Amino acid sequence: MLDWLGQQFGSYQLTGLLGQGGFANVYLGEHVRYGTRAAIKIPRSRSQDKVERFVKEIRTLAGLDHPNIVGVLEYGVEGQIPFLAMNFARKGSLQQIYREGMLFSPGTIVSFVKQIADGLQYIHDRRLVHRDVKLGNILLGPHNTVWLSDFGIAVKIPRLFFLRESQGSAGTVDYMSPEQLQGKPCPASDQYGLGVVAYELLTGATPFHGSNREIAEQHLYATPPRLRSRFLEITPAVERVVRQALAKDPYSRFGSVREFAVALEQASKVPAVEIRRRSSVVDLPAVVISRRRVAIEELEVVAPRRRVARDPSPLVLHRRGAGDLRVTDTSRRRVF
């Protein structure tokens, strides 16, 4: 591997190393005339197949124009070395931010998912599948704008259906759908990857763990752990949406990645009503339960028949019945 620090590629002089990957390195570049900064991607190898893959990524990105896809500023060849100059995300990727211990509010997470879904829908409409949707490929730009990056293994498919010929199991195993692991990616595969991203942003971890082989087998056969088992503030409505995006059968997922994002946004607005097992520890003056679709599975309420409300107004459990109820601790909050 060659170190290009201090060299000039196109209009940019390389001033620092932003990241290293198995395929390419990303440098911080400064425009020699205007002083503006950019992220400069340069392949690590001069082998023909690596260079061809890099040139393919350049051509793919150069043909895209969307506010949630990283923008191309310049590209070319310098001394037989191809390079790609892109928007510089000062805050880095969402993966880097998570490693620093930062969490986002549910509203911000929904915004991120919607933005990436918009970018993915844009490429799906052009018969492209990204195949590597993950936190490390989502960059945080200014004003909480996020950009989808790294189109190195993106593939074009006919009429947005499955590829008939196997493309190999390229991607990152933690985020790969069952059909992608089997070499048959489709647009729903990107929805699955975004579902894993949403799962990780909401709970702090991807659904499956172990060796690469163990994770792959879990994607194929295992049911993801419940989100609420990892973070209690997640509502049942949000749980259902994310789990549908993670369905094993791509036809059981949402009809499009945009539909997934819209459903997640709607689910995030549904209030959570949670009633725990009976307890004599907490005494409340009154508990009002909304009439809107409330599932009470474990509550035992004993009340005289004359106290049953026949009025369509919300049911009120008065002091003598509510004294046996334990209330979920609402003091636990995510970091905004």
TADA-V107092 format. One line per field, one symbol per residue. ss: DSSP state (~ for helix, > for strand, _ for the rest). burial: I if it has 24 or more other ideal C-beta (glycine too) atoms within 12 Angstrom, else O. A space follows every 50 residues. Layout:
# TADA-V107092
ss = ???
burial = ???
This chain:
# TADA-V107092
ss = _______>>__>>>>>>>>>___>>>>>>>>_____>>>>>>>____~~~ ~~~~~~~~~~~~______>__>>>>>>>__>>>>>>______>~~~~~~_ _____~~~~~~~~~~~~~~~~~~~___>>_____~~~>>>_~~~_>>>__ ____>>_~~~____________~~~__~~~~_____~~~~~~~~~~~~~~ ~~~________~~~~~~~~~~_____~~~______~~~~~~~~~~____~ ~~____~~~~~~~~~~~~_________>_______>>>>___________ ____~~~_______>>>>~~~~__>___________
burial = OOOIOOOIIIIIIIIOOIIOIOIIIIIIIIOOOOOOIIIIIIIIOOOOOO OOIIIIIIOIIOOIOIOIIIIIIIIOOOOOIIIIIIIIIOOIIIIOIIOO OOOIOIOIIIIIIIIIIIIIIIIIOIOIIIIIIIIIIIIIIOOIIIIIII IIIIIIIOOIOIIOOOIOIIIIIIIIIIIIIOOIIIIIIIIIIIIIIIII IIIOOIIIOOOOOOIIOIIOOOOIOOIIOOIOIIIIIIIIIIIIIIIIOI OOIIOIIIIIIOIIIOIIOOOIIIIOOOOOOOOOOOIOIOOOOOOOOOIO OOOOOOOOOOOOOOIOIOOOIIOIIOOOOOOOOOOO
